[in-house]
Amino acid sequence: MAFGPELKLDLRPENRLDLINVKSQIEERFGNPFAQFRQVLYYSYHTTAGYLDQKLCARLNHDSESLQDFVRSFQRLFPPNANYRHDQMDLRDELTEDEKRFEPKNADAHLTFIGSGLNNLVTYQNDPDVPVYFIDLDGTNGAIRRLRQTSVFGFDEERLVSNLRVQVPVSTHPIDSVNLKDPNVGLFDRLQQEVQERGIGRGRIDLTLESREMHTGLTMNEFETLLMQHDLVEVLHNPLRFMAERGRHLIRDPRSFKTRMKGYAKYDLPQILNEFLDTMGLSESLVERVIHKFMAYPASRFLRMKRSISLLVSDDPATGEVKIVQGKYQSPILVQWGRSAQQSRRLKASLISFE
C-alpha cells in the first residue's frame, strides 16, 4: 500500500473568518511527511469550515487575500444577525437551556459553506510550492477561539473498486432536503457494508447525482431542522433574502452603521455579481448572462451547489475498524429546488481505494 500515516491536526483560528495554511502547519510540526506522495488528502470534520477545490484555488493563484474575497462575496449574501431561524435559540428544542447559552449563532456560516461550495474533503496534487488553506467561517465565538480539527494523509494512486446505483426518495415539495445519513434512507448502512465486504484499507466514497437529475444538488452540513427546513428554504426561494433583511436592519438602526458599511444596504444584484466576477477574474461581458440565469434558476446558477460530494473511508485508531468517517454534526445532504416527477433522485456511489 502506497499511502502514508494519517495526521490529525488541531487548529485554533484567530478570527471568525480565518484562512489557515495547513501545509505550513504540518511542516512546522512534522517536517515534510508527504514529500514522497503524488497526492494529499485533506479532511475537515466541521460544517462551517473546510477546503476549496484545488482548481478553484489555482484560478485565484492560491492567494489568501483572493480566497478571502471569494468567500466574502458569499458572506454578503448571508450576513450575520439576519433573522435566521437557526439562530433563534428559543426555537431549538434539541438543545438544553445550558447549551443554548453557549451555542454560537452561526446560520450565516452554514449557509456560506453550502453556497460557496466549500468541501469537507479535497484531494490536491502534491506541489511543494502551493499552500493549502483550511477556511474557517466560524472560527471564534465571542472571545473564544474554537478548536478545529483536520486530517491529512498522502497517497500515490486511487483505484475504483465498485459503483452502486442508489435511489433516494424525496417529497412532493419542490424545495426540500434529505439527510442521506438518516437510517430510514438506508444509504449509509449499505455503503458501510460495501466498505467491509470490499476490504478497503483507506479510500473515499464519491456520491454523484446522475446527469439526468436537474434542480438538485449535494452538500455536507448539519441537518438541523430550522437550518434545513427554514433558512435554506428561504435561500432557495430567494438567495438575496437575508442580505435584504440585513440591509433593512441597518436602515432601521442608523447607529449600527460603520463608515465602511454605509454602502452595504445599497448593494443590489448587479453589484454583488460584479464583485463576484471581479474576484473570479471573469469577463464583464458575462454579467448580463449571469443575471439572466440567476433570475431563472437562482440556486443552481448563482450558488455553487455541488453535484458530487465525497466521504472519507479510514481506519479507527482505537479499534482498527475501517469505516466511513464523519464529524459529529456532519451529514451528506441532498437538496432540491424543483419537484421530481418520480419522487426520487438517482445517485451513483463510487467506492475508491487509495494505493
HELIX and SHEET records of a PDB file:
HELIX    1   1 VAL A   22  PHE A   30  1                                   9    
HELIX    2   2 GLN A   54  ARG A   59  1                                   6    
HELIX    3   3 SER A   64  GLN A   75  1                                  12    
HELIX    4   4 ARG A   85  ASP A   87  5                                   3    
HELIX    5   5 MET A   89  LEU A   91  5                                   3    
HELIX    6   6 GLU A   97  PHE A  102  1                                   6    
HELIX    7   7 ALA A  107  SER A  116  1                                  10    
HELIX    8   8 LEU A  187  ARG A  198  1                                  12    
HELIX    9   9 THR A  225  LEU A  226  1                                   2    
HELIX   10  10 LEU A  227  ASP A  231  3                                   5    
HELIX   11  11 LEU A  232  HIS A  237  1                                   6    
HELIX   12  12 ARG A  241  ARG A  252  1                                  12    
HELIX   13  13 PRO A  254  SER A  256  5                                   3    
HELIX   14  14 THR A  259  MET A  261  5                                   3    
HELIX   15  15 TYR A  264  LYS A  266  5                                   3    
HELIX   16  16 LEU A  269  MET A  280  1                                  12    
HELIX   17  17 GLU A  284  LEU A  286  5                                   3    
HELIX   18  18 VAL A  287  ALA A  296  1                                  10    
HELIX   19  19 PRO A  298  ARG A  301  1                                   4    
SHEET    1   A 4 LEU A   7  LEU A  11  0                                        
SHEET    2   A 4 ARG A 148  PHE A 155 -1                                        
SHEET    3   A 4 GLN A  39  SER A  44 -1                                        
SHEET    4   A 4 LEU A 121  GLN A 125 -1                                        
SHEET    1   B 3 ASP A  18  ASN A  21  0                                        
SHEET    2   B 3 TYR A 133  ASP A 136 -1                                        
SHEET    3   B 3 ALA A  49  GLY A  50 -1                                        
SHEET    1   C 2 THR A 140  ASN A 141  0                                        
SHEET    2   C 2 ILE A 144  ARG A 145 -1                                        
SHEET    1   D 5 GLU A 158  PRO A 169  0                                        
SHEET    2   D 5 SER A 344  PHE A 354 -1                                        
SHEET    3   D 5 GLY A 203  LEU A 209 -1                                        
SHEET    4   D 5 SER A 308  ASP A 315 -1                                        
SHEET    5   D 5 VAL A 322  VAL A 325 -1                                        
SHEET    1   E 3 ILE A 175  ASN A 179  0                                        
SHEET    2   E 3 SER A 331  TRP A 337 -1                                        
SHEET    3   E 3 THR A 216  ASN A 221 -1                                        
END                                                                             
